[in-house]
Amino acid sequence: LGRDLEKDDEPLRLQGGYDHNFEVFCQPCAILSDPGSGRQMAIITDCPGIQVYTANFTDEDGKDGIHYGKNSAVALETQFYPDAVNHPEWPQPFVKAGEKYHSQTLYRFSR
């Protein structure tokens, strides 16, 4: 993510970073890693999409006065495709009255 945040790419420029939905076609569908510490987080889901958001408009002070600026964090949100309701051929996010909905997302951490 960090490698491409400043890339000369119109969608990245317009959003100030990532705010994109990606199709899930493999498991794990996303892996975040920190080469310095060796920490890694893998995401496994039964959802058809994952939204990647890189705190594009963050400018806040947090606990102990630590400042969190633009692109200082990342959110990975498993979900349906954002425009699914307008594309009946895509997986649909509808649950009828009386039906139950269940989805599972696993976050696996390793070091």
DSSP file (Angstrom, degrees, kcal/mol; ACC not computed):
  #  RESIDUE AA STRUCTURE BP1 BP2  ACC     N-H-->O    O-->H-N    N-H-->O    O-->H-N    TCO  KAPPA ALPHA  PHI   PSI    X-CA   Y-CA   Z-CA
    1    1 A L    >>        0   0    0      0, 0.0     4,-1.0     0, 0.0     3,-0.7   0.000 360.0 360.0 360.0 -47.8    0.0    0.0    0.0
    2    2 A G  T 34  +     0   0    0      1,-0.2     4,-0.5     2,-0.2     3,-0.4   0.850 360.0  61.1 -61.7 -35.0    2.7    2.5    1.0
    3    3 A R  T 34 S+     0   0    0      1,-0.2    -1,-0.2     2,-0.1     3,-0.2   0.849 114.5  33.0 -60.5 -35.0    4.6    1.9   -2.2
    4    4 A D  T X4 S+     0   0    0     -3,-0.7     3,-1.8     1,-0.1    -1,-0.2   0.462  86.7  97.8-105.7  -2.1    1.7    3.1   -4.4
    5    5 A L  T 3< S+     0   0    0     -4,-1.0    -1,-0.1    -3,-0.4    -2,-0.1   0.856  94.5  38.1 -57.1 -36.5    0.0    5.8   -2.2
    6    6 A E  T 3  S+     0   0    0     -4,-0.5    -1,-0.3    -3,-0.2    -2,-0.1   0.273  88.8 133.3 -98.0  11.1    1.8    8.6   -4.0
    7    7 A K  S <  S-     0   0    0     -3,-1.8     2,-2.1     1,-0.1     6,-0.1  -0.280  70.8-110.7 -61.4 145.0    1.6    6.9   -7.4
    8    8 A D  S    S+     0   0    0      4,-0.1     2,-0.4     5,-0.0    -1,-0.1  -0.539  71.1 135.7 -78.9  78.7    0.4    9.2  -10.3
    9    9 A D     >  -     0   0    0     -2,-2.1     4,-2.6     1,-0.1     3,-0.4  -0.996  56.7-136.0-133.1 125.2   -2.9    7.4  -10.6
   10   10 A E  H  > S+     0   0    0     -2,-0.4     4,-2.9     1,-0.2     5,-0.2   0.881 102.5  48.7 -54.5 -49.0   -6.2    9.2  -11.1
   11   11 A P  H  > S+     0   0    0      0, 0.0     4,-1.8     0, 0.0     6,-0.3   0.896 113.9  47.7 -60.8 -37.3   -8.3    7.2   -8.6
   12   12 A L  H  >>S+     0   0    0     -3,-0.4     4,-1.4     2,-0.2     5,-1.3   0.906 113.5  47.7 -67.3 -40.7   -5.6    7.5   -5.9
   13   13 A R  H  <5S+     0   0    0     -4,-2.6    -1,-0.2     2,-0.2     3,-0.2   0.931 111.7  49.6 -64.7 -45.3   -5.2   11.3   -6.5
   14   14 A L  H  <5S+     0   0    0     -4,-2.9    -1,-0.2     1,-0.2    -2,-0.2   0.862 119.7  36.5 -63.5 -36.6   -9.0   11.9   -6.4
   15   15 A Q  H  <5S-     0   0    0     -4,-1.8    -1,-0.2     2,-0.3    -2,-0.2   0.598 105.4-122.1 -92.4 -12.7   -9.4   10.0   -3.1
   16   16 A G  T  <5S-     0   0    0     -4,-1.4     2,-0.3    -3,-0.2    -3,-0.2   0.658  83.8 -18.3  78.3  15.5   -6.2   11.1   -1.5
   17   17 A G  S   <S-     0   0    0     -5,-1.3     2,-0.4    -6,-0.3    -2,-0.3  -0.971 114.1 -16.2 147.8-158.2   -5.2    7.4   -1.2
   18   18 A Y        +     0   0    0     -2,-0.3    36,-2.1     1,-0.1    38,-0.3  -0.642  51.9 145.0 -83.2 133.3   -7.0    4.1   -1.3
   19   19 A D  E     +A   53   0A   0     -2,-0.4     2,-0.3    34,-0.2    34,-0.2  -0.410  42.0 133.8-152.9  65.9  -10.8    4.0   -0.9
   20   20 A H  E     -A   52   0A   0     32,-1.8    32,-3.3    30,-0.0     2,-0.5  -0.885  52.1-134.5-127.8 147.1  -11.3    1.1   -3.3
   21   21 A N  E     -A   51   0A   0     -2,-0.3     2,-0.4    30,-0.3    30,-0.2  -0.879  23.0-164.1-101.1 132.6  -13.3   -2.1   -3.3
   22   22 A F  E     -A   50   0A   0     28,-2.6    28,-2.2    -2,-0.5     2,-0.3  -0.923  22.8-114.1-117.3 142.4  -11.5   -5.2   -4.5
   23   23 A E  E     -A   49   0A   0     -2,-0.4     2,-0.7    26,-0.2    26,-0.3  -0.543  26.4-130.6 -73.0 134.7  -13.0   -8.5   -5.6
   24   24 A V        +     0   0    0     24,-2.7     3,-0.1    -2,-0.3     5,-0.1  -0.784  45.3 148.9 -86.8 117.9  -12.2  -11.5   -3.3
   25   25 A F        +     0   0    0     -2,-0.7     2,-0.3     1,-0.2    -1,-0.1   0.349  60.7  31.9-130.8   2.9  -11.1  -14.3   -5.5
   26   26 A C  S    S-     0   0    0      3,-0.0    -1,-0.2     0, 0.0     0, 0.0  -0.972  83.9 -88.9-152.5 164.6   -8.6  -16.1   -3.2
   27   27 A Q  S    S+     0   0    0     -2,-0.3     2,-0.2     1,-0.1    17,-0.1  -0.996 111.6  35.3-128.3 130.8   -8.0  -16.9    0.5
   28   28 A P  S    S-     0   0    0      0, 0.0    16,-0.2     0, 0.0    -1,-0.1   0.564  80.7-167.0 -66.4 152.7   -6.5  -15.2    2.3
   29   29 A C  S    S+     0   0    0     14,-2.4     2,-0.3     1,-0.2    15,-0.1   0.662  70.1  16.5 -86.7 -16.5   -7.9  -12.2    0.3
   30   30 A A  E     -C   43   0B   0     13,-1.0    13,-2.6     2,-0.0     2,-0.4  -0.984  59.5-168.3-154.1 144.9   -5.5   -9.7    1.9
   31   31 A I  E     -C   42   0B   0     -2,-0.3     2,-0.4    11,-0.2    11,-0.2  -0.986   4.2-167.0-135.3 125.3   -2.2   -9.8    3.8
   32   32 A L  E     +C   41   0B   0      9,-2.8     9,-2.8    -2,-0.4     2,-0.3  -0.927  16.3 178.5-106.8 135.9   -0.7   -6.9    5.6
   33   33 A S  E     -C   40   0B   0     -2,-0.4     7,-0.2     7,-0.2     3,-0.1  -0.986  26.9-149.3-140.2 151.0    2.9   -7.3    6.7
   34   34 A D     >  -     0   0    0      5,-2.4     4,-2.9    -2,-0.3     5,-0.4  -0.936   8.0-163.2-117.0 104.6    5.6   -5.2    8.5
   35   35 A P  T  4 S+     0   0    0      0, 0.0    -1,-0.1     0, 0.0     5,-0.0   0.818  87.3  58.8 -58.4 -30.9    9.0   -6.2    7.3
   36   36 A G  T  4 S+     0   0    0      1,-0.2    -2,-0.0    -3,-0.1    -3,-0.0   0.922 121.7  20.6 -65.4 -45.3   10.6   -4.4   10.3
   37   37 A S  T  4 S-     0   0    0     -3,-0.4    -1,-0.2     2,-0.1     3,-0.1   0.665  97.0-126.7 -97.8 -19.7    8.9   -6.5   13.0
   38   38 A G     <  +     0   0    0     -4,-2.9    -2,-0.1     1,-0.3    72,-0.0   0.442  58.0 148.6  83.5  -0.8    7.9   -9.5   10.9
   39   39 A R        -     0   0    0     -5,-0.4    -5,-2.4    -6,-0.1     2,-0.3  -0.355  23.4-175.4 -67.6 149.2    4.3   -9.1   12.0
   40   40 A Q  E     -CD  33 110B   0     70,-2.2    70,-2.4    -7,-0.2     2,-0.4  -0.998  17.6-163.7-147.9 143.1    1.6  -10.2    9.6
   41   41 A M  E     -CD  32 109B   0     -9,-2.8    -9,-2.8    -2,-0.3     2,-0.4  -0.993   9.7-167.9-128.6 125.6   -2.2  -10.1    9.4
   42   42 A A  E     -CD  31 108B   0     66,-2.7    66,-2.9    -2,-0.4     2,-0.5  -0.890   9.2-148.5-111.0 143.3   -4.1  -12.3    6.9
   43   43 A I  E     -CD  30 107B   0    -13,-2.6   -14,-2.4    -2,-0.4   -13,-1.0  -0.951  13.6-178.2-117.0 128.9   -7.8  -11.8    6.2
   44   44 A I  E     + D   0 106B   0     62,-2.3    62,-3.3    -2,-0.5     2,-0.3  -0.991  16.4 160.9-124.2 130.3  -10.1  -14.7    5.2
   45   45 A T  E     - D   0 105B   0     -2,-0.4    60,-0.2    60,-0.2    -2,-0.0  -0.966  46.8-141.8-147.6 159.7  -13.7  -14.0    4.4
   46   46 A D  S    S+     0   0    0     58,-1.5    59,-0.1    -2,-0.3    -1,-0.1   0.312  73.9 108.1-101.5   5.5  -16.8  -15.4    2.7
   47   47 A C  S    S-     0   0    0     57,-0.3    -2,-0.1     1,-0.1    33,-0.1  -0.495  73.3-130.8 -78.7 152.5  -17.7  -11.9    1.4
   48   48 A P  S    S+     0   0    0      0, 0.0   -24,-2.7     0, 0.0     2,-0.3   0.644  83.2  31.0 -79.9 -13.4  -17.3  -11.2   -2.3
   49   49 A G  E     -AB  23  79A   0     30,-2.0    30,-2.6   -26,-0.3     2,-0.4  -0.936  57.7-152.5-142.4 163.3  -15.4   -7.9   -1.8
   50   50 A I  E     -AB  22  78A   0    -28,-2.2   -28,-2.6    -2,-0.3     2,-0.5  -0.980  15.4-145.1-138.5 126.0  -13.0   -6.1    0.5
   51   51 A Q  E     -AB  21  77A   0     26,-3.4    26,-2.6    -2,-0.4     2,-0.6  -0.776  11.6-158.2 -90.5 128.6  -12.9   -2.3    0.8
   52   52 A V  E     +AB  20  76A   0    -32,-3.3   -32,-1.8    -2,-0.5     2,-0.4  -0.942  14.8 175.8-110.0 121.7   -9.4   -0.8    1.4
   53   53 A Y  E     -AB  19  75A   0     22,-2.4    22,-3.1    -2,-0.6   -34,-0.2  -0.994  18.0-164.6-130.5 130.7   -9.3    2.6    3.0
   54   54 A T        -     0   0    0    -36,-2.1    17,-0.4    -2,-0.4    19,-0.3  -0.209  51.4 -98.4-112.1  41.4   -6.1    4.4    4.0
   55   55 A A    >   +     0   0    0     16,-0.2    16,-2.5     1,-0.1     3,-1.2   0.908  54.2 177.6  48.6  54.4   -7.3    7.2    6.3
   56   56 A N  T 3  S+     0   0    0    -38,-0.3    -1,-0.1     1,-0.3    14,-0.1   0.664  73.9  31.0 -67.3 -19.3   -7.2    9.7    3.5
   57   57 A F  T 3  S+     0   0    0     12,-0.1     2,-0.3    13,-0.1    -1,-0.3   0.120  84.3 135.0-126.9  20.8   -8.5   12.7    5.4
   58   58 A T    <   +     0   0    0     -3,-1.2    14,-0.1    11,-0.2    15,-0.0  -0.548   9.7 151.4 -77.2 133.9   -7.3   11.9    8.9
   59   59 A D        +     0   0    0     -2,-0.3     2,-0.3    10,-0.2    10,-0.2  -0.462  31.1 129.1-157.6  74.4   -5.7   14.8   10.9
   60   60 A E  E     -E   68   0C   0      8,-2.4     8,-3.6     6,-0.0     2,-0.4  -0.938  53.9-126.2-136.5 151.3   -6.3   14.1   14.6
   61   61 A D  E     -E   67   0C   0     -2,-0.3     6,-0.2     6,-0.2     2,-0.1  -0.849  35.5-174.3 -94.8 136.0   -4.5   13.9   17.8
   62   62 A G    >   -     0   0    0      4,-3.9     3,-1.7    -2,-0.4     4,-0.1  -0.193  39.9 -24.3-111.7-157.3   -4.9   10.7   19.7
   63   63 A K  G >  S+     0   0    0      1,-0.3     3,-1.6     2,-0.2    -1,-0.3  -0.217 129.3   9.3 -55.8 138.6   -4.0    9.2   23.1
   64   64 A D  G 3  S-     0   0    0      1,-0.3    -1,-0.3    -3,-0.1    -2,-0.0   0.726 129.9 -69.6  60.1  24.7   -0.9   10.7   24.7
   65   65 A G  G <  S+     0   0    0     -3,-1.7     2,-0.3     1,-0.2    -1,-0.3   0.592  84.2 158.8  75.2  10.4   -0.9   13.5   22.1
   66   66 A I    <   -     0   0    0     -3,-1.6    -4,-3.9    -4,-0.1     2,-0.4  -0.518  36.1-134.3 -69.6 130.4    0.1   11.2   19.2
   67   67 A H  E     -E   61   0C   0     -2,-0.3     2,-0.6    -6,-0.2    -6,-0.2  -0.739  14.1-161.8 -91.8 131.6   -0.8   12.8   15.9
   68   68 A Y  E     +E   60   0C   0     -8,-3.6    -8,-2.4    -2,-0.4     2,-0.1  -0.944  21.2 178.5-112.1 109.9   -2.5   10.7   13.3
   69   69 A G    >   -     0   0    0     -2,-0.6     3,-1.6   -10,-0.2   -10,-0.2  -0.290  40.2 -41.4-102.3-173.4   -2.2   12.3    9.9
   70   70 A K  T 3  S+     0   0    0      1,-0.3    -1,-0.2   -13,-0.1   -14,-0.2  -0.197 126.0   3.9 -50.7 131.8   -3.2   11.6    6.3
   71   71 A N  T 3  S+     0   0    0    -16,-2.5    -1,-0.3   -17,-0.4   -16,-0.2   0.745  88.2 130.3  62.8  28.5   -2.6    7.9    5.3
   72   72 A S    <   +     0   0    0     -3,-1.6     2,-0.3   -17,-0.4   -17,-0.1   0.427  69.2  28.9 -90.8   1.8   -1.5    7.0    8.8
   73   73 A A        -     0   0    0    -19,-0.3     2,-0.4    -4,-0.1   -15,-0.1  -0.946  65.8-142.5-150.5 168.6   -3.8    4.0    9.1
   74   74 A V        -     0   0    0     -2,-0.3     2,-0.4   -20,-0.1   -20,-0.2  -1.000   6.2-161.7-139.1 140.1   -5.6    1.4    7.0
   75   75 A A  E     -B   53   0A   0    -22,-3.1   -22,-2.4    -2,-0.4     2,-0.5  -0.977   1.4-164.7-119.0 135.0   -9.0   -0.2    7.2
   76   76 A L  E     -B   52   0A   0     -2,-0.4     2,-0.6   -24,-0.2   -24,-0.2  -0.953  13.2-176.0-120.0 108.4   -9.9   -3.5    5.5
   77   77 A E  E     -B   51   0A   0    -26,-2.6   -26,-3.4    -2,-0.5     2,-0.3  -0.915  16.6-145.8-115.3 112.1  -13.7   -3.9    5.4
   78   78 A T  E     +B   50   0A   0     -2,-0.6     2,-0.3   -28,-0.3   -28,-0.3  -0.579  44.4 125.1 -77.3 138.0  -15.1   -7.1    4.0
   79   79 A Q  E     -B   49   0A   0    -30,-2.6   -30,-2.0    -2,-0.3     2,-0.1  -0.937  59.4 -71.0-168.5-178.7  -18.4   -6.5    2.3
   80   80 A F  S    S-     0   0    0     -2,-0.3    12,-0.1   -32,-0.2   -33,-0.0  -0.400  70.5 -73.8 -82.2 171.9  -20.5   -6.8   -0.9
   81   81 A Y    >   -     0   0    0     10,-0.3     3,-1.9    -2,-0.1     4,-0.2  -0.478  44.4-122.8 -68.7 139.4  -19.7   -4.7   -3.9
   82   82 A P  T 3  S+     0   0    0      0, 0.0     3,-0.3     0, 0.0    -1,-0.1   0.797 108.8  37.4 -56.3 -33.3  -20.7   -1.1   -3.4
   83   83 A D  T >  S+     0   0    0      1,-0.2     3,-1.6     2,-0.1     4,-0.2   0.076  78.6 122.3-107.3  23.6  -23.0   -0.9   -6.5
   84   84 A A  G X   +     0   0    0     -3,-1.9     3,-2.1     1,-0.3     6,-0.3   0.826  64.0  65.2 -57.7 -36.0  -24.4   -4.4   -6.2
   85   85 A V  G 3  S+     0   0    0      1,-0.3    -1,-0.3    -3,-0.3    -2,-0.1   0.752 103.6  48.5 -62.3 -22.0  -28.0   -3.3   -6.0
   86   86 A N  G <  S+     0   0    0     -3,-1.6    -1,-0.3     1,-0.2    -2,-0.2   0.340 107.1  59.8 -97.7   6.1  -27.7   -1.9   -9.6
   87   87 A H    X   -     0   0    0     -3,-2.1     3,-2.4    -4,-0.2    -1,-0.2  -0.761  59.7-176.0-134.8  86.8  -26.1   -5.1  -11.0
   88   88 A P  T 3  S+     0   0    0      0, 0.0     4,-0.1     0, 0.0    -1,-0.1   0.688  82.4  65.3 -60.9 -17.7  -28.4   -8.1  -10.5
   89   89 A E  T 3  S+     0   0    0      2,-0.1     3,-0.1    -5,-0.0    -5,-0.1   0.604  91.9  78.3 -79.4 -10.8  -25.7  -10.4  -11.9
   90   90 A W  S <  S-     0   0    0     -3,-2.4     2,-0.1    -6,-0.3    -3,-0.0  -0.532 104.5 -78.7 -90.4 161.2  -23.5   -9.7   -8.9
   91   91 A P        -     0   0    0      0, 0.0   -10,-0.3     0, 0.0    -1,-0.1  -0.397  56.1-131.5 -57.4 136.0  -23.8  -11.2   -5.5
   92   92 A Q        -     0   0    0     -4,-0.1    -7,-0.0     2,-0.1    -8,-0.0  -0.741  12.6-149.7-103.4 141.7  -26.7   -9.4   -3.8
   93   93 A P        +     0   0    0      0, 0.0     2,-0.3     0, 0.0    -1,-0.1   0.115  55.9 125.5 -91.9  21.8  -26.7   -7.9   -0.2
   94   94 A F        -     0   0    0     -9,-0.0     2,-0.4     0, 0.0    -2,-0.1  -0.623  36.9-173.5 -88.8 139.9  -30.4   -8.4    0.4
   95   95 A V        -     0   0    0     -2,-0.3     3,-0.1     6,-0.0     2,-0.1  -0.992  21.7-135.9-127.4 121.9  -31.8  -10.2    3.4
   96   96 A K    >   -     0   0    0     -2,-0.4     3,-2.4     1,-0.1     0, 0.0  -0.393  37.5 -81.3 -76.9 154.4  -35.6  -10.7    3.3
   97   97 A A  T 3  S+     0   0    0      1,-0.3    -1,-0.1    -2,-0.1     3,-0.1  -0.275 119.2  19.2 -53.1 132.9  -37.7  -10.2    6.4
   98   98 A G  T 3  S+     0   0    0      1,-0.3    -1,-0.3    -3,-0.1     2,-0.2   0.220 100.1 113.9  89.0 -15.1  -37.5  -13.2    8.7
   99   99 A E    <   -     0   0    0     -3,-2.4     2,-0.4     1,-0.0    -1,-0.3  -0.569  61.0-132.3 -87.0 153.8  -34.3  -14.5    7.1
  100  100 A K        -     0   0    0     -2,-0.2     2,-0.4    -3,-0.1    -4,-0.1  -0.828  13.2-153.2-103.6 145.7  -31.1  -14.7    9.0
  101  101 A Y        +     0   0    0     -2,-0.4     2,-0.4    -6,-0.1    -6,-0.0  -0.961  13.7 179.4-117.7 135.5  -27.8  -13.5    7.5
  102  102 A H        +     0   0    0     -2,-0.4     2,-0.3     2,-0.0    -2,-0.0  -0.999   5.2 167.0-136.9 133.3  -24.4  -14.9    8.5
  103  103 A S        -     0   0    0     -2,-0.4     2,-0.4     2,-0.0    -2,-0.0  -0.977  17.0-151.9-139.7 152.9  -21.0  -13.9    7.3
  104  104 A Q        +     0   0    0     -2,-0.3   -58,-1.5     2,-0.0     2,-0.4  -0.991  12.9 177.1-133.8 132.8  -17.6  -14.7    8.6
  105  105 A T  E     -D   45   0B   0     -2,-0.4     2,-0.4   -60,-0.2   -60,-0.2  -0.999  12.7-160.4-130.2 129.6  -14.3  -12.9    8.4
  106  106 A L  E     -D   44   0B   0    -62,-3.3   -62,-2.3    -2,-0.4     2,-0.6  -0.911   6.3-160.2-112.1 136.9  -11.2  -14.1   10.1
  107  107 A Y  E     -D   43   0B   0     -2,-0.4     2,-0.5   -64,-0.2   -64,-0.2  -0.965  13.8-165.7-113.8 112.2   -8.1  -12.0   11.0
  108  108 A R  E     -D   42   0B   0    -66,-2.9   -66,-2.7    -2,-0.6     2,-0.4  -0.883   1.4-163.0-105.6 124.5   -5.1  -14.2   11.5
  109  109 A F  E     +D   41   0B   0     -2,-0.5     2,-0.3   -68,-0.2   -68,-0.2  -0.845  14.7 165.2-107.1 140.4   -2.0  -12.7   13.1
  110  110 A S  E      D   40   0B   0    -70,-2.4   -70,-2.2    -2,-0.4    -2,-0.0  -0.943 360.0 360.0-145.5 167.4    1.4  -14.1   13.1
  111  111 A R              0   0    0     -2,-0.3    -1,-0.1   -72,-0.2   -72,-0.1   0.331 360.0 360.0-141.6 360.0    5.0  -13.1   13.8
